[in-house]
Amino acid sequence: MTRYRLLSTIKSRIIFALGIGAVTTITIGLFGTFSVSRMSTDVHGMYSENTVQLAKLSNVTIALLNSRATLRRLQATRLAADVERFAPGIRADLDMADREWASYYPADVHDGRERELAGRLDALIAQNRRYADQAVAAFTASNFDAAAAALNGGAEVAAALTWVLREDVALRLQQAKAASDESTSTASRISAISVVLVVVNLLIAAAVSVAILRSILGPLKRAVGMANNIASGKLENRLTVDSRDEIGQLFAAMKKMERQLRQMIYHDPLTSLPNRVLFNERLKQTVAGPADPDALLGVMMIDMDRFKGVNDTMGHAAGDELLSEAAERLTVCIRPGDTVARLGGDEFAVLLPNVQDRRILDDIARRIIARFDERFALNGREVFVTCSIGISLYPVDSIEPDDLLKYADSAMYLAKRSGRRGFRYYSKELTEDAAKRLALESELRRAVERGELELHYQPKVSFPHHEVVGSEALLRWRRAGVGLVPPNDFIPVAEETGLIVDMGNWVLREACRAAAEWNAGGEALHKVSVNLSARQFESHDLVSVVGAILDETGCRPEWLELEITESLLLEEDGAILTTLSAFRAMGLSIAIDDFGTGYSSLSYLARFPIDTLKIDKSFVQKAATDRRHAELVKAILSIARCLGQEVVAEGVETAEQAVFLRQNGCQVAQGFLFSRPLPKPDMASLPRRFAPAEPSELASR
Ligand SMILES: Nc1nc2c(ncn2[C@@H]2O[C@@H]3COP(=O)(O)O[C@H]4[C@@H](O)[C@H](n5cnc6c(=O)[nH]c(N)nc65)O[C@@H]4COP(=O)(O)O[C@H]3[C@H]2O)c(=O)[nH]1
């Protein structure tokens, strides 16, 4: 721990290594300097001990020799003048010999041998001095015999002195050699220690370098491994780096990057829910994992009804808000351990493992639907968006994850087709249906090019004289090998796939051509009505497309009526109002189809530019026999009258129904009582006015 705190960065470790290098180098340097200085002190000592002492000894010797030589000269000349002249010199030599000896003697006595030689020399020098002093005194007194005797005594002392001096010099030389040998061996020791120190220094430097390299390279290798794993898409790495140094920081950053990448790859950025990739992985893991044999696994597909409308009309920001809110609502409906994912667009999925009872799934699905029933507040506006749910079960429907998803999707489409805002379970028949729908879809795509579409027209007659005032264009598909397919069998598929937009344009063009043809005579007006699908309103150029078709076919706007469904007006959406207002401004009339079957709010009748209400055939057909329905039809007629709208009764099959409608102020009727939808050529043979029909005539029409 301490090590990590002290050497927690690469920088500090390198500084530490350099510090160790510097300390060891300085140590070696100091050691060398100290050793050299010690050696120089030793050499200096040797010099002072031996050389200087020898010089003193030689000075003593020279002084003694000088004094003796001068004394001998005095003895040879025996002149008083010489005695007077040389006696001070002799004394001076002797004094100098004493001085030199005095400085020699105490300075350097090491051992017994030296002491012995020094003692002998000291005694001999003193003796010599005494003889020399006696001789000088004898010469001064001109007592030459006494002088000779003193000289002779001195000669013996000088001889002995010479021997002792030789011995002392030899001893000194021996000591000098020993000191020199000592210095040489010290130098060798220093050099050996220096070598050892250098080696130790190198070993320490190597050990520190290896430790530092290992502390860098190990984590660095793991960091590189981590980077490579991330680069190859492996985002569940167990590699770790504990250090807090620069590599540790790099590793921590890569871990963070890995987490963020995982978030990006496995989660939807808008809702933060798991995305399709993660959902599929979890589904596969759950299916592959140990399973409770009594438990089911549920897969739910959830699609928001009318999401596209919100997105297109209120903008993508509102669409995003809706999706985020939907994600939150879904999340609170599930159990802990379930997974909600956004698969894309408005498509959500829920993975529900360990379902002991199917009723649990029913409850969750109901809870989700109820949650979606609550209003969504987007940009300060209230929006109602329901949802449709499809459910598949493991292992009942399949044990394959892909199938489970596909089946839940099919069930979800079934829920949509069954009126939306509900849930459906997958069943085998759905797969067959789906296969049929797929075949239908691919054939339908080619139906327009192959010219397999036909328009039939069902006449509308006015009360009371049953004059033909217009017709409704109804699409048919003459499918190869099948025959005439009614629109209810293929229009839902065309709407789901978006094919309805091209088909609708084809219908508009054909209907406009027919209207232009039938109104060419200019006698009585024949208004052709065309059904428009909600999907056609989603394309933003609908108004210009209709305008272009009118121009192209020569159809005047007053010859065309556009039929829309009530549900389109429930969108509460400015774009629909704008489009309808544009149609109104062009001179087209707008009719509400299947009026009464939609939702209860009637306020749209005042808000939208509506010319005609088409009472749904279910009301019309029951009105003649059921009092309540009769009252409803009367109420609709009354509302339309108040709002200045025309009413067309659909599905009139009996004379009683026609009479009831006429008596209650309905202006126009349409139904098998007068005519079934007819191919265009047959329209030419229609009578201008239908005779009031008797019920018995119905079968023949
Ligand atoms: N039982 C009974 N039925 C009667 C009677 N009189 C008319 N009908 C049928 O009622 C439907 C009236 O059309 P719709 O309500 O607009 O309902 C239409 C309309 O919603 C849709 N549709 C038809 N053609 C087109 C089209 O070109 N575009 C779009 N978007 N939808 C179309 O398909 C629906 C069904 O069309 P069809 O099968 O042609 O069915 C027609 C017509 O044949 C009657 O007396 N008794």
The ligand as an SDF file (V2000), in Angstrom:
LIG
                    3D

 46 52  0  0  0  0  0  0  0  0999 V2000
  -74.2200   -5.6260  -46.7670 N   0  0  0  0  0  0  0  0  0  0  0  0
  -74.3260   -4.5850  -47.5800 C   0  0  0  0  0  0  0  0  0  0  0  0
  -73.1910   -3.9660  -48.0180 N   0  0  0  0  0  0  0  0  0  0  0  0
  -73.3480   -2.9070  -48.8290 C   0  0  0  0  0  0  0  0  0  0  0  0
  -74.5810   -2.4390  -49.2320 C   0  0  0  0  0  0  0  0  0  0  0  0
  -74.3780   -1.3930  -50.0340 N   0  0  0  0  0  0  0  0  0  0  0  0
  -73.0510   -1.2220  -50.1210 C   0  0  0  0  0  0  0  0  0  0  0  0
  -72.4110   -2.1470  -49.4090 N   0  0  0  0  0  0  0  0  0  0  0  0
  -70.9430   -2.3230  -49.1930 C   0  0  0  0  0  0  0  0  0  0  0  0
  -70.5880   -1.3940  -48.2080 O   0  0  0  0  0  0  0  0  0  0  0  0
  -69.2510   -0.9360  -48.4600 C   0  0  0  0  0  0  0  0  0  0  0  0
  -69.2690    0.5400  -48.5300 C   0  0  0  0  0  0  0  0  0  0  0  0
  -68.0690    1.0660  -48.5490 O   0  0  0  0  0  0  0  0  0  0  0  0
  -67.3160    1.6090  -47.3320 P   0  0  0  0  0  0  0  0  0  0  0  0
  -68.2000    1.7360  -46.1560 O   0  0  0  0  0  0  0  0  0  0  0  0
  -66.6200    2.8570  -47.7640 O   0  0  0  0  0  0  0  0  0  0  0  0
  -66.2700    0.4850  -46.9990 O   0  0  0  0  0  0  0  0  0  0  0  0
  -65.2590    0.1980  -47.9280 C   0  0  0  0  0  0  0  0  0  0  0  0
  -64.0740    1.0460  -47.7780 C   0  0  0  0  0  0  0  0  0  0  0  0
  -63.8390    1.3160  -46.4280 O   0  0  0  0  0  0  0  0  0  0  0  0
  -63.0020    0.1150  -48.2860 C   0  0  0  0  0  0  0  0  0  0  0  0
  -62.6760    0.5140  -49.6610 N   0  0  0  0  0  0  0  0  0  0  0  0
  -63.2170    0.1820  -50.7970 C   0  0  0  0  0  0  0  0  0  0  0  0
  -62.5830    0.7630  -51.8060 N   0  0  0  0  0  0  0  0  0  0  0  0
  -61.6140    1.5190  -51.2950 C   0  0  0  0  0  0  0  0  0  0  0  0
  -60.6250    2.3760  -51.8230 C   0  0  0  0  0  0  0  0  0  0  0  0
  -60.5220    2.6220  -53.0410 O   0  0  0  0  0  0  0  0  0  0  0  0
  -59.7970    2.9670  -50.9480 N   0  0  0  0  0  0  0  0  0  0  0  0
  -59.9000    2.7570  -49.6130 C   0  0  0  0  0  0  0  0  0  0  0  0
  -59.0530    3.3620  -48.8190 N   0  0  0  0  0  0  0  0  0  0  0  0
  -60.8170    1.9720  -49.0820 N   0  0  0  0  0  0  0  0  0  0  0  0
  -61.6630    1.3570  -49.9120 C   0  0  0  0  0  0  0  0  0  0  0  0
  -63.4580   -1.1770  -48.3050 O   0  0  0  0  0  0  0  0  0  0  0  0
  -64.7220   -1.1940  -47.6730 C   0  0  0  0  0  0  0  0  0  0  0  0
  -65.5430   -2.3050  -48.1940 C   0  0  0  0  0  0  0  0  0  0  0  0
  -65.8530   -2.1090  -49.5020 O   0  0  0  0  0  0  0  0  0  0  0  0
  -66.8640   -3.0670  -50.2440 P   0  0  0  0  0  0  0  0  0  0  0  0
  -66.5150   -4.4570  -49.9120 O   0  0  0  0  0  0  0  0  0  0  0  0
  -66.8370   -2.6360  -51.6280 O   0  0  0  0  0  0  0  0  0  0  0  0
  -68.1770   -2.7500  -49.5320 O   0  0  0  0  0  0  0  0  0  0  0  0
  -68.8660   -1.5630  -49.7880 C   0  0  0  0  0  0  0  0  0  0  0  0
  -70.1900   -1.9140  -50.4030 C   0  0  0  0  0  0  0  0  0  0  0  0
  -70.1560   -2.9760  -51.3500 O   0  0  0  0  0  0  0  0  0  0  0  0
  -75.7470   -3.1030  -48.7660 C   0  0  0  0  0  0  0  0  0  0  0  0
  -76.8890   -2.7650  -49.0750 O   0  0  0  0  0  0  0  0  0  0  0  0
  -75.5950   -4.1580  -47.9260 N   0  0  0  0  0  0  0  0  0  0  0  0
  1  2  1  0
  2  3  2  0
  2 46  1  0
  3  4  1  0
  4  5  2  0
  4  8  1  0
  5  6  1  0
  5 44  1  0
  6  7  2  0
  7  8  1  0
  8  9  1  0
  9 10  1  0
  9 42  1  0
 10 11  1  0
 11 12  1  0
 11 41  1  0
 12 13  1  0
 13 14  1  0
 14 15  2  0
 14 16  1  0
 14 17  1  0
 17 18  1  0
 18 19  1  0
 18 34  1  0
 19 20  1  0
 19 21  1  0
 21 22  1  0
 21 33  1  0
 22 23  1  0
 22 32  1  0
 23 24  2  0
 24 25  1  0
 25 26  1  0
 25 32  2  0
 26 27  2  0
 26 28  1  0
 28 29  1  0
 29 30  1  0
 29 31  2  0
 31 32  1  0
 33 34  1  0
 34 35  1  0
 35 36  1  0
 36 37  1  0
 37 38  2  0
 37 39  1  0
 37 40  1  0
 40 41  1  0
 41 42  1  0
 42 43  1  0
 44 45  2  0
 44 46  1  0
M  END
$$$$
